[in-house]
Amino acid sequence: MANFILYKEDIDRLNRVLGHLLSSASATFVLLVHKDGNLLANQGYTKAFDTTALAALAAGSYAATRAIAQMIGENEFTVLFHKGKTDNIHISLVDEDCILVLVFDDRTNPGLVRLESERAIKGVNLILDDVRQNEFTDLDAAPPRADSVASQMDKLFS
C-alpha cells in the first residue's frame, strides 16, 4: 500500500464526488476509507454513528472477506453487500488502498447503488491518482530548511 498525503483541496474534491454519489444513489451517507481503517472523506447524514469506528469496522470486514475469497481461489471480492431490515451497506473496492462504503435504506434500489458507485469510483480514482503525486516527506529525515526557525536561531547565535 502506498503512503499519500491528502490536502484540504484533495478532500474537498473527494467530498464533491461523494456528495454527488450521495444524491444520485439516494444514499444516507458514504465514506471513503483507507484499507487500514482510516476515514479519508465522508458525506451525508450519519445519525449517531461514530464514522471513525464504522470506517475501521468496514475495513476489517473487507479484509476478512478478502481472506475468504483467497481461501476459495479468488484474489478478492470487489463488492460486498449487507442487507438489514431497513438499512443496507454496500462496500466497493476503489483501488489497492481504498474502499467506498455506502449506507442506504430500503427505499433505494441496490442496482442503482452499484451503478452509481461504479461511476463515483472512476472519479475518486482520478483524484487519488493526483493525490499520489503530492510530495511526501519523511519529516524526521528531512534536513532543516534554510528559512526554518531553527536555522534562523542558529544564524543569530553563531
N, C-alpha and C positions, 0 to 999 in steps of 0.2 A: 504494500500500500504506500502511496506517495504522501508526503507531507505537503501541505499547501497552506497559504495564508489567505483568509477572507478579509477584505477591507469592507468598510461600510458601503461603498459603491457596489461591491460584489453582492453583498447581502440584499441591498435594495433591488438589484437586478433579479436575483433569485426570488425575492418576495413578489415581484411583479408577475413572474411566471407562475408561482404558486397561487397568487391571488386570482389569476385568470383561470387556472385549473379548478380552484375552489368554486368559482361561479359556473364554469362550463360543465362541470361534473355534478353540480348541485350537492357538493360535499359539505360536511360540517366543519372539518378542518383538515389541514395537510401539513406534514412535517417532512423536511429533508434531513436525513440522518446519516452521519458517517457510520461506517460499519463497526467502528469501535464504540458506538453508542452515544457519541456527542451529537447534540442537536445543532444543526447548521442554520436552518431557517424554518419559519412556520407562518401559517396564515389561517385565519378562521376563528371560530368560537370554540374555546377549549373547556368550557364549563368550569368545573373544579378540578380538571385533570392537572397533574404535575407533568408537563410536557417533557421535562428533562428525564423523569423516570420512565415515561412512556417511550421515549426515544431509545433509552438503554434497553428496555424490555423488548422492543421491536427488533433491535439489532441482535439481541440474544435469540429471539425466536427465529430470525433469519439464519443465524449461524447454526442453530440446531437443525433446521430444515435442510440446510446445505449438507450437513453431515449425513442426514438421512438419504439425501439424493445420491451422495457418493457411495453409500452402502449398497444402493441398488443399481449402481453403474452410471449414474448421471453426474455431470460436473457440478451442476447446481440447478435449482428451480429459479426461474426468473420472476415468477409471480406467486404470491401467497394470498389466500383469501380466507378470512374468518367471518362466519356468519353468526350473528347473535339474534336475540329475539327482536330487538328494534334497531340496533346499531351493528355495523359491519366494518371490517378493516381490510383494506387492500394494500399489500406491500409489494412494491416493484423494485427490481434491480435497476439502478440507474447506470452504474459503471462499476469498476473494480473497487471503488472506495465508498460508494453511497447507495442508500436505498430511499425510496419515496414511500411514505406512509400516509394513506388517505382514509379518513373515517367518514362514513356516510350512513344515513338511516335507511329504513325500509321503503321510503318513498322514491329512492334513487335506483335506477337500473344498473346492475353490476356491469353489464356490457358497455354502457356509456362511460362508467368509471374507468374501465380498462382502456377504451379508445382514447379518452381524453388524457389519461395518464401517459399513454404512449406518446401522444403529441407533446405533452409537457416535458417528458424525459428528453426529447430532442432539444428543446430549448435550454433545459438545465445542463445538458451535456455541452452545448456551445459555451455557456457561461463558465462551467468548470474547466473546459479547455483553456479559456482565458485566464482563469484563476491559477492554474498550474504554471502559468508564465510569470506570476508575481514573484518578485525576488524574495527568497527565503534565506535569512542569515542566521547562523548559529550565534546567538548573542554572546555566549561565553567565549567563543573562539575569535570573534571579530576584534581587530585592533581598534583602539580608541580613535575616534575621528579627530581631525586637527582642530575643529571648532567645538569639541565637546567641553563641558565644564571642567573635567579633569585636566584636559590639555591646556585650557586657559589658566587654571590654577598653577600648573607646572611652570608655565611661562612667567607668571607673576613672581614666583618664588625661586626662580633659577637665575 
